[in-house]
Amino acid sequence: MQSTSVVIPTCNRASLLADSLKSVFAQTVQPDEVILIDDGSTDNTPDVAARYPQVRYVRTENQGKSAAINLAMTLMTGTRLWVVDDDDIACPDALQKLGAALDANPSAGFSYGRHDRFTDPANGGERVWQDTGYWRECHPRDFLIATMEDMFTHQSGMLFQKTLLDATGPFDTGLKRSVDYDYILRAARISTSAACPAIVFHQRQHDGDRGSGANKFPASELVRRWIQHDQIIFKRIYETWALDEFLPRGESVVGAPSKRQALIQRGAIMARKKLWDHAMRDFANAALLMDLDLTQAERAIARRGSQSKYGIQELLDDHVIGQGLRDVAGLSRNGAELIGELATGFRWRIRDELTSGHPRKASRLLQLYITLTSSAFHNSRPTDSPWYPDDLLTEPHKSPGK
């Protein structure tokens, strides 16, 4: 029989924690245990915990969220784990729906659902509800690639099988941000998923400090730190994951067509993480691999390469990146097509900048779009480019995730 352990890691969030705990105990299907890991709070978190005698309260010295969850995983008695953030609010039927998704897909290692967002006005008025967070409809075989492109599910909306946790291993205590993103990628690498398209939790948006202990920082720094830590994760992925892991689950790199798609996919992912040097190497290899038009799938992948949720301001600020893209376009007809599709992804950004009252930025993006889609760069073969490949990539080793 399945049983569920809920884990709530917390640090100095007493003012928000009560809402989270209340939502967990309001579930239509009650969890079998709730473990609250107090990561060295200096506020009245112990008092909040004391209101819920059914909570297993564990206090530790401040070591960070990853260490708190790792400890909880050694203490849990359930066969499934639900990690709920201390500033989020679970929907009443969240556990019921996430559990049902797993029950319907017994081979899946985790289920995941949607979320919406809200803010609490400073004057104590009614909550302001925002639109739903980013969501990607995808087949289980595409979940890993879709998540590499952009994280669209979060811990508060996920239910893990304990067997998958054991196989995935502990959270990375070396990461201070993006720890959940890293874990989801590692878990999805070795397991299939079960989607639950319903909203299962409400994500609180607030301006309070992030981090814990000596690592606290203001909310205004959040995006920059997310980018920084995402890059740490994806540099490691680029260096250690096999190329065939950038194809849909169950497919492998067995020849030039599949290798080209995998290169374009990995390059697009790296571009979205602003790792343009990595992206350019893959785009250059792909441009020289086959003298055949890009497939419809490859064109769609390339367009997504310029659609990072963090924007593409670096393409306007750093001429070296723009020159590198022009160099790739000059390697071959396929290179020009690839970079042209990447630039096509600018179009919605141009419209958005215009409607947002930023005509100058829209104009700069339009100029870059015209430059990158120009046929003037076809077959100029800039062999002195730092991204010009000396040798095409060799066949990858067998992926552990396939």
JODA-V86226 format. One line per field, one symbol per residue. ss: DSSP state (A for helix, B for strand, O for the rest). A space follows every 50 residues. Layout:
ss: ???
This chain:
ss: OOOBBBBBBBOOOAAAAAAAAAAAAOOOOOOOBBBBBBBOOOOOAAAAAA OOOOOBBBBBOOOOAAAAAAAAAAAOOOOBBBBOOOOOBBOOOAAAAAAA AAAAOOOOOBBBBBBBBBBOOOOOOOOBBBBBOOOOOOOAAAAAAAAAAO OOOOAAABBBBAAAAAAAOOOOOOOOOOAAAAAAAAAAAAOOBBBBBBBB BBBBOOOOOBOOAAAOBOAAAAAAAAAAAAAAAAAAAAAAOOAAAAOOOO OOOOOAAAAAAAAAAAAAAAAAOOOAAAAAAAAAAAAOOOOOOOOAAAAA AAAAOOOOOOOOAAAAAOAAAAAAAAAAAOOOAAAAAAAAAAAAOOAAAA AAAAAOOOAAAAAAAAAAAAAAOOAAAOOOOOOOOOOOOOOOOOOOOOOO OO
